[in-house]
Amino acid sequence: MISKGRSKYLRKIPTMHANYVASEEYAKANYAKTGFKDSVVAAYNAAWVDMKPNYKAKVTPAAADKWAANWKAKMFG
């Protein structure tokens, strides 16, 4: 089960990256509708500059190894 889940995670990485990047405009538009003051919305929008590379750095094959270890610990104590 662990190797199957890890393989699935690895196969999904490119799609996960693409979906994250594609969600930027939608996320910004909906955040702007939350009612926060303009400076908070501007900070959120500016954070996207750093969030994309940060996300790409975290969703990696190493993250699949971490997922597998966490899943094993959860299932088998």
Backbone as a printed PyTorch tensor [residue, N CA C, xyz], in Angstrom:
tensor([[[  0.8130,  -1.1980,   0.0000],
         [  0.0000,   0.0000,   0.0000],
         [  0.8560,   1.2630,   0.0000]],

        [[  1.9210,   1.2340,   0.7830],
         [  2.7660,   2.4280,   0.8630],
         [  3.4040,   2.7170,  -0.4820]],

        [[  3.9380,   1.7110,  -1.1340],
         [  4.6020,   1.9560,  -2.4180],
         [  3.5950,   2.4090,  -3.4740]],

        [[  2.3750,   1.8720,  -3.4150],
         [  1.3350,   2.2990,  -4.3570],
         [  0.9710,   3.7680,  -4.1160]],

        [[  0.7890,   4.1400,  -2.8600],
         [  0.4600,   5.5310,  -2.5340],
         [  1.5820,   6.4820,  -2.8940]],

        [[  2.8250,   6.0630,  -2.6360],
         [  3.9840,   6.8960,  -2.9700],
         [  4.0720,   7.0890,  -4.4840]],

        [[  3.8680,   6.0170,  -5.2340],
         [  3.9060,   6.1120,  -6.7010],
         [  2.8280,   7.0520,  -7.2230]],

        [[  1.6520,   6.9470,  -6.6290],
         [  0.5430,   7.8270,  -7.0290],
         [  0.8920,   9.2810,  -6.7410]],

        [[  1.4540,   9.5310,  -5.5750],
         [  1.8750,  10.8880,  -5.2070],
         [  2.8870,  11.4200,  -6.2170]],

        [[  3.8820,  10.6160,  -6.5470],
         [  4.9140,  11.0490,  -7.4990],
         [  4.3140,  11.3560,  -8.8640]],

        [[  3.3610,  10.5410,  -9.3030],
         [  2.7240,  10.7940, -10.6050],
         [  1.9220,  12.0800, -10.6010]],

        [[  1.3840,  12.4570,  -9.4370],
         [  0.5240,  13.6380,  -9.3540],
         [  1.2920,  14.9540,  -9.2280]],

        [[  2.5740,  14.9120,  -8.9260],
         [  3.3300,  16.1510,  -8.6830],
         [  3.1900,  17.1620,  -9.8240]],

        [[  3.4020,  16.7840, -11.0910],
         [  3.2570,  17.7960, -12.1560],
         [  1.8520,  18.4130, -12.2090]],

        [[  0.8310,  17.5900, -12.0090],
         [ -0.5440,  18.1000, -12.0220],
         [ -0.7960,  19.0120, -10.8290]],

        [[ -0.2590,  18.6320,  -9.6780],
         [ -0.4290,  19.4670,  -8.4840],
         [  0.2020,  20.8420,  -8.7020]],

        [[  1.3930,  20.8710,  -9.2830],
         [  2.0480,  22.1520,  -9.5600],
         [  1.2220,  22.9830, -10.5350]],

        [[  0.7750,  22.3530, -11.6120],
         [ -0.0040,  23.0780, -12.6210],
         [ -1.3070,  23.6130, -12.0320]],

        [[ -1.9920,  22.8120, -11.2340],
         [ -3.2520,  23.2580, -10.6220],
         [ -3.0300,  24.4060,  -9.6550]],

        [[ -1.9360,  24.3550,  -8.9210],
         [ -1.6360,  25.4290,  -7.9710],
         [ -1.4070,  26.7510,  -8.7150]],

        [[ -0.6160,  26.6980,  -9.7540],
         [ -0.3420,  27.9080, -10.5380],
         [ -1.6270,  28.4160, -11.1830]],

        [[ -2.4440,  27.5010, -11.6920],
         [ -3.6910,  27.8970, -12.3510],
         [ -4.6980,  28.4970, -11.3710]],

        [[ -4.5650,  28.1870, -10.0940],
         [ -5.5310,  28.6880,  -9.1120],
         [ -5.2560,  30.1170,  -8.6570]],

        [[ -4.1510,  30.6960,  -9.0780],
         [ -3.7540,  32.0150,  -8.5640],
         [ -4.8210,  33.0870,  -8.7530]],

        [[ -5.2860,  33.2860,  -9.9440],
         [ -6.2530,  34.3690, -10.1970],
         [ -7.5660,  34.1250,  -9.4560]],

        [[ -8.0110,  32.8880,  -9.4260],
         [ -9.2350,  32.5260,  -8.7140],
         [ -9.0790,  32.8100,  -7.2160]],

        [[ -7.9430,  32.4020,  -6.6660],
         [ -7.6940,  32.6110,  -5.2420],
         [ -7.6310,  34.0960,  -4.9090]],

        [[ -6.9320,  34.8570,  -5.7190],
         [ -6.8260,  36.2970,  -5.4740],
         [ -8.1900,  36.9780,  -5.5500]],

        [[ -8.9580,  36.6190,  -6.5590],
         [-10.2770,  37.2370,  -6.7290],
         [-11.1880,  36.9220,  -5.5470]],

        [[-11.1770,  35.6910,  -5.0980],
         [-12.0380,  35.3210,  -3.9780],
         [-11.5430,  35.8920,  -2.6600]],

        [[-10.2470,  36.0070,  -2.4940],
         [ -9.7220,  36.6210,  -1.2750],
         [-10.1270,  38.0900,  -1.2110]],

        [[-10.1420,  38.7380,  -2.3680],
         [-10.5390,  40.1550,  -2.4150],
         [-11.9950,  40.3430,  -1.9860]],

        [[-12.7940,  39.2960,  -2.1260],
         [-14.2170,  39.3730,  -1.7630],
         [-14.4680,  39.1220,  -0.2710]],

        [[-13.4310,  38.7940,   0.4810],
         [-13.6260,  38.4300,   1.8900],
         [-13.9700,  39.6020,   2.7930]],

        [[-13.6620,  40.8070,   2.3440],
         [-13.9760,  41.9750,   3.1610],
         [-12.8090,  42.4900,   3.9860]],

        [[-11.6420,  41.8750,   3.8380],
         [-10.4670,  42.4000,   4.5310],
         [-10.0980,  43.7480,   3.9370]],

        [[ -9.4120,  44.5650,   4.7220],
         [ -9.0350,  45.8810,   4.2160],
         [ -8.0170,  45.7340,   3.0760]],

        [[ -7.9060,  46.7960,   2.2970],
         [ -7.0890,  46.7580,   1.0820],
         [ -5.6440,  46.3620,   1.3360]],

        [[ -5.0680,  46.7950,   2.4470],
         [ -3.6670,  46.4720,   2.7180],
         [ -3.4740,  44.9650,   2.9560]],

        [[ -4.4620,  44.3160,   3.5530],
         [ -4.3810,  42.8680,   3.7880],
         [ -4.4980,  42.1200,   2.4620]],

        [[ -5.4200,  42.5400,   1.6290],
         [ -5.5850,  41.9200,   0.3120],
         [ -4.3250,  42.1240,  -0.5330]],

        [[ -3.7530,  43.3110,  -0.4670],
         [ -2.5290,  43.5870,  -1.2210],
         [ -1.3770,  42.6980,  -0.7350]],

        [[ -1.2850,  42.4990,   0.5640],
         [ -0.2360,  41.6260,   1.1100],
         [ -0.4420,  40.1850,   0.6550]],

        [[ -1.6860,  39.7300,   0.6310],
         [ -1.9910,  38.3800,   0.1540],
         [ -1.5800,  38.2320,  -1.3060]],

        [[ -1.9560,  39.2070,  -2.1150],
         [ -1.6130,  39.1520,  -3.5420],
         [ -0.1020,  39.1700,  -3.7470]],

        [[  0.5950,  39.9730,  -2.9690],
         [  2.0590,  40.0450,  -3.0880],
         [  2.7090,  38.7360,  -2.6410]],

        [[  2.0940,  38.0580,  -1.7010],
         [  2.6570,  36.8000,  -1.2060],
         [  2.6730,  35.7180,  -2.2700]],

        [[  1.8300,  35.8300,  -3.2690],
         [  1.8260,  34.8290,  -4.3390],
         [  3.1580,  34.7810,  -5.0700]],

        [[  3.8890,  35.8670,  -5.0590],
         [  5.2020,  35.8800,  -5.7000],
         [  6.1160,  34.8540,  -5.0310]],

        [[  6.0330,  34.7620,  -3.7130],
         [  6.8560,  33.8140,  -2.9650],
         [  6.2030,  32.4450,  -2.8190]],

        [[  4.8800,  32.4070,  -2.8600],
         [  4.1940,  31.1430,  -2.6050],
         [  4.4120,  30.1190,  -3.7120]],

        [[  4.4430,  30.5520,  -4.9650],
         [  4.5950,  29.5860,  -6.0560],
         [  5.9160,  28.8240,  -5.9770]],

        [[  7.0560,  29.5040,  -5.8560],
         [  8.2940,  28.7320,  -5.7450],
         [  8.3820,  27.9410,  -4.4420]],

        [[  7.7860,  28.4570,  -3.3850],
         [  7.7810,  27.7410,  -2.1140],
         [  6.9880,  26.4370,  -2.2420]],

        [[  5.8420,  26.5140,  -2.9030],
         [  5.0240,  25.3160,  -3.1130],
         [  5.7930,  24.2970,  -3.9480]],

        [[  6.4200,  24.7830,  -5.0130],
         [  7.1590,  23.8740,  -5.8870],
         [  8.3180,  23.2250,  -5.1240]],

        [[  8.9190,  23.9450,  -4.2120],
         [ 10.0300,  23.4000,  -3.4300],
         [  9.5490,  22.3600,  -2.4200]],

        [[  8.3020,  22.4770,  -1.9760],
         [  7.8010,  21.5510,  -0.9580],
         [  7.1320,  20.3080,  -1.5360]],

        [[  6.5430,  20.4220,  -2.7170],
         [  5.8700,  19.2760,  -3.3210],
         [  6.8760,  18.6080,  -4.2640]],

        [[  7.6240,  17.6820,  -3.6880],
         [  8.7440,  17.0330,  -4.3710],
         [  8.7160,  15.5320,  -4.0900]],

        [[  9.5890,  14.7890,  -4.7550],
         [  9.6970,  13.3640,  -4.4110],
         [ 10.0430,  13.1400,  -2.9390]],

        [[ 10.8060,  14.0400,  -2.3420],
         [ 11.1090,  13.9070,  -0.9100],
         [  9.8410,  14.0090,  -0.0740]],

        [[  8.8920,  14.8090,  -0.5170],
         [  7.6160,  14.9180,   0.1900],
         [  6.8520,  13.5980,   0.1050]],

        [[  7.0310,  12.8720,  -0.9820],
         [  6.3990,  11.5590,  -1.1080],
         [  6.9780,  10.6020,  -0.0690]],

        [[  8.2740,  10.6930,   0.1680],
         [  8.9030,   9.8620,   1.1980],
         [  8.3570,  10.2180,   2.5770]],

        [[  8.1780,  11.5170,   2.8140],
         [  7.6240,  11.9630,   4.0950],
         [  6.1950,  11.4630,   4.2500]],

        [[  5.4120,  11.5590,   3.1670],
         [  4.0470,  11.0560,   3.2020],
         [  4.0470,   9.5700,   3.5490]],

        [[  4.9080,   8.8000,   2.8970],
         [  4.9550,   7.3530,   3.1410],
         [  5.3020,   7.0500,   4.5990]],

        [[  6.2660,   7.7660,   5.1430],
         [  6.6520,   7.5470,   6.5440],
         [  5.5140,   7.9150,   7.4930]],

        [[  4.8460,   9.0230,   7.2200],
         [  3.7260,   9.4450,   8.0690],
         [  2.5610,   8.4580,   7.9780]],

        [[  2.2790,   7.9670,   6.7790],
         [  1.1980,   7.0230,   6.5990],
         [  1.4980,   5.7300,   7.3480]],

        [[  2.7310,   5.2550,   7.2270],
         [  3.1400,   4.0270,   7.9120],
         [  2.9970,   4.1860,   9.4280]],

        [[  3.4400,   5.3260,   9.9460],
         [  3.3410,   5.5810,  11.3870],
         [  1.8850,   5.6450,  11.8370]],

        [[  1.0550,   6.2510,  11.0390],
         [ -0.3620,   6.3660,  11.3900],
         [ -1.0400,   4.9950,  11.3780]],

        [[ -0.7250,   4.1900,  10.3950],
         [ -1.4030,   2.9100,  10.2410],
         [ -0.8650,   1.8300,  11.1790]],

        [[  0.4230,   1.8920,  11.4440],
         [  1.0400,   0.8070,  12.2090],
         [  1.6090,   1.2520,  13.5570]],

        [[  1.3740,   2.5310,  13.8720],
         [  1.8080,   3.0420,  15.1760],
         [  3.2440,   3.2060,  15.2400]]])
